[in-house]
Every structure is written in structure tokens, then in C-alpha cells.
Amino acid sequence: MTSQPARYSVLNLETAPSASAPLLERINSIFGGILPLKGVMANSPVTLKSYLDILGNMNDTDFTKIEQQSIYLVASMYNGCGYCTDAHSRGLKKIFKMPEDQVDAILSGRPTGDEKIDALVNVTQEILETRGAISDEARHRFLQAGYTDNQLIDLLSALAMKLITNYLGRLSGLG
């Protein structure tokens, strides 16, 4: 990946448009700060709100935080956003305490040794690669691992959110 100059201003509470300021306050309370990508996102209040809405809705799914972050990591890798891949792999290890060898396995495309996480990683990869036209086998493995058909649909919301952040990371020159 080649480094490029930032194409958008990284905004903060003082420099953001008035419609973005309260959204950045939410970001600050959720994450304990405003990371550069969220500051870039503040250039578009609509996009920042969409991101926050999906992020909040993910808390209403039956995915654990580790499962959510695993989805985000796989999507970030697939979408080629190094900034996001790094953030999610570090978050999984340091914040969510996923064993380092499992995170490293996801990063290198190997099984983690956790059947449920592996089924989630595999179906996420297949959804991305096939644009949703997954095989019956992938769906079966996902369901056999203890997930539900509704979670398969919820996974699409996570991928929609990652499309916003991963593509913005690359578009902005951060990712």
C-alpha cells in the first residue's frame, strides 16, 4: 500500500460541522477519544450518523463483541484497509482479550482452533467474495456452529458498516 497525503481534514469537536459535533461527542464517549478516521467521517454528518446507527444496532444482535470484531477484522482485510485491520486486530487482542494466536490465525488465513469463530470467519469471507451468494455448505457450517439465519442477516449490517469505514479509510488516504 502506498502512503498518500490526507485528502480530507481530520475534524474534532471544535472544527466539525454543527451537525457532526454531537455525533463526535458520542464517538468520544464510546471510544474514549476521536480516532482520525472518525474525524474524517465528521466531514459528512450523514455518513457519521449512519456509522453510529449501525454500530449501535450491532449491540442488539446476538453476536458477542469478539464475534463482531472478528467480522470487522475479516472485512477490513478483504477491503484492503490496513488502518482498520490494524485497529481491529489490536482491539481483539488488547481490549477484548481474544488469544493472540487466534487473532494471528485470522490475519494469516488459518483456522483459529475455535469452531464457532472459524465458521463465522469463513462465512464472512465467503459473503464478501461472492457478494452474498454463499454456498449451502458455508451456511450449514455457520448454523451448525450455533449461529442462526437471523445472524446471517445481521452480519450484513456489520459488513455495511465496514464498507463505510474501510472505503473511507482508503479514500481519505488513512487506510
C-alpha positions as CSV (number, residue, x, y, z in Angstrom):
1,M,0.0,0.0,0.0
2,T,1.4,3.4,-0.9
3,S,1.1,6.2,1.5
4,Q,-0.7,9.3,0.2
5,P,-1.4,12.7,1.7
6,A,-4.7,13.1,3.6
7,R,-7.5,14.1,1.3
8,Y,-9.9,15.2,4.0
9,S,-9.5,17.2,7.1
10,V,-9.4,15.2,10.4
11,L,-12.1,17.2,12.3
12,N,-12.6,17.4,16.1
13,L,-15.3,18.8,18.3
14,E,-14.2,22.4,17.6
15,T,-13.8,22.1,13.8
16,A,-16.6,19.8,12.9
17,P,-19.8,21.0,11.3
18,S,-22.6,21.7,13.8
19,A,-24.5,18.5,12.7
20,S,-21.4,16.4,13.4
21,A,-20.4,17.8,16.8
22,P,-22.9,15.9,18.9
23,L,-22.1,12.7,16.9
24,L,-18.4,13.2,17.7
25,E,-19.3,13.7,21.3
26,R,-20.9,10.2,21.1
27,I,-17.8,8.8,19.5
28,N,-15.7,10.3,22.2
29,S,-17.9,8.8,24.9
30,I,-17.9,5.3,23.2
31,F,-14.2,5.1,22.3
32,G,-12.6,7.5,24.9
33,G,-11.3,9.7,22.1
34,I,-11.8,10.6,18.4
35,L,-9.7,8.5,16.2
36,P,-8.5,10.1,12.9
37,L,-10.9,8.1,10.7
38,K,-13.9,9.2,12.8
39,G,-12.6,12.8,12.5
40,V,-12.6,12.4,8.7
41,M,-16.0,10.9,8.8
42,A,-17.2,14.0,10.6
43,N,-16.9,15.9,7.3
44,S,-20.2,14.2,6.4
45,P,-22.7,14.2,9.2
46,V,-24.9,11.8,7.3
47,T,-22.2,9.2,7.0
48,L,-21.1,9.7,10.6
49,K,-24.7,9.2,11.8
50,S,-25.1,6.1,9.6
51,Y,-21.9,4.6,11.0
52,L,-23.1,5.3,14.6
53,D,-26.5,3.9,13.9
54,I,-25.2,0.6,12.6
55,L,-22.6,0.4,15.3
56,G,-25.3,0.9,17.9
57,N,-27.6,-1.6,16.2
58,M,-24.8,-4.2,16.3
59,N,-25.2,-4.2,20.1
60,D,-28.7,-5.5,19.6
61,T,-27.5,-8.6,17.7
62,D,-26.7,-11.9,19.2
63,F,-23.0,-11.6,18.2
64,T,-20.5,-11.2,21.1
65,K,-18.1,-8.3,21.0
66,I,-15.3,-10.8,19.9
67,E,-17.5,-12.1,17.1
68,Q,-18.3,-8.6,16.0
69,Q,-14.7,-7.6,16.0
70,S,-13.8,-10.8,14.1
71,I,-16.3,-9.8,11.4
72,Y,-14.8,-6.3,11.3
73,L,-11.3,-7.7,11.0
74,V,-12.1,-10.1,8.2
75,A,-14.0,-7.3,6.3
76,S,-11.1,-4.9,6.8
77,M,-8.6,-7.4,5.5
78,Y,-10.8,-8.2,2.5
79,N,-11.4,-4.5,1.7
80,G,-7.7,-3.7,2.0
81,C,-7.8,-1.1,4.8
82,G,-4.6,-1.6,6.7
83,Y,-5.6,1.2,9.2
84,C,-8.8,-0.7,10.1
85,T,-7.1,-4.2,10.0
86,D,-4.5,-3.0,12.5
87,A,-7.2,-1.3,14.7
88,H,-9.4,-4.4,14.9
89,S,-6.5,-6.9,15.4
90,R,-5.1,-4.8,18.2
91,G,-8.6,-4.3,19.7
92,L,-9.3,-8.1,19.7
93,K,-6.0,-8.7,21.5
94,K,-5.9,-5.9,24.0
95,I,-9.5,-4.8,24.6
96,F,-11.5,-8.0,24.0
97,K,-8.7,-10.4,25.1
98,M,-9.0,-12.8,22.2
99,P,-6.0,-15.1,22.4
100,E,-3.2,-13.7,20.2
101,D,-2.7,-16.9,18.4
102,Q,-6.4,-16.8,17.3
103,V,-6.1,-13.2,16.0
104,D,-2.8,-14.1,14.2
105,A,-4.6,-17.1,12.7
106,I,-7.3,-14.9,11.3
107,L,-4.7,-12.5,9.9
108,S,-2.9,-15.3,8.2
109,G,-6.0,-17.1,6.9
110,R,-5.6,-20.1,9.1
111,P,-8.2,-21.8,11.4
112,T,-8.2,-20.4,14.9
113,G,-9.0,-23.6,16.6
114,D,-12.3,-22.2,17.8
115,E,-15.0,-23.9,15.6
116,K,-17.6,-21.2,16.1
117,I,-15.2,-18.3,15.3
118,D,-13.9,-20.3,12.3
119,A,-17.4,-20.8,11.0
120,L,-18.0,-17.0,11.4
121,V,-14.8,-16.0,9.7
122,N,-15.4,-18.5,6.8
123,V,-18.9,-17.3,6.1
124,T,-17.9,-13.7,6.4
125,Q,-15.1,-14.3,3.8
126,E,-17.5,-16.2,1.5
127,I,-20.2,-13.4,1.7
128,L,-17.5,-10.9,0.7
129,E,-16.0,-13.0,-2.0
130,T,-19.4,-14.0,-3.6
131,R,-21.3,-10.8,-2.8
132,G,-23.7,-12.7,-0.7
133,A,-24.1,-15.8,-2.9
134,I,-22.7,-18.2,-0.2
135,S,-22.7,-21.9,-0.7
136,D,-25.1,-24.2,1.2
137,E,-22.1,-25.8,2.8
138,A,-20.9,-22.4,4.3
139,R,-24.4,-21.7,5.6
140,H,-24.7,-25.2,7.1
141,R,-21.3,-24.8,8.9
142,F,-22.4,-21.4,10.2
143,L,-25.7,-22.8,11.5
144,Q,-24.0,-26.0,12.9
145,A,-21.6,-23.8,14.9
146,G,-24.5,-22.4,16.8
147,Y,-25.4,-19.3,14.8
148,T,-28.9,-18.5,13.4
149,D,-30.2,-17.4,10.0
150,N,-31.1,-14.1,11.6
151,Q,-27.4,-13.6,12.5
152,L,-26.5,-14.3,8.9
153,I,-28.7,-11.3,8.0
154,D,-27.2,-9.2,10.9
155,L,-23.8,-10.0,9.6
156,L,-24.7,-7.9,6.5
157,S,-25.2,-4.8,8.7
158,A,-21.7,-5.3,10.1
159,L,-20.3,-5.5,6.6
160,A,-22.2,-2.4,5.5
161,M,-20.6,-0.5,8.4
162,K,-17.2,-1.8,7.4
163,L,-17.8,-0.8,3.8
164,I,-18.2,2.8,5.1
165,T,-15.1,2.8,7.3
166,N,-12.8,0.7,5.1
167,Y,-13.6,2.5,1.9
168,L,-13.4,5.9,3.7
169,G,-10.0,4.8,5.2
170,R,-8.7,4.2,1.7
171,L,-10.5,7.2,0.1
172,S,-9.1,9.5,2.7
173,G,-5.5,8.3,2.5
174,L,-5.5,6.9,6.0
175,G,-6.1,3.3,5.2
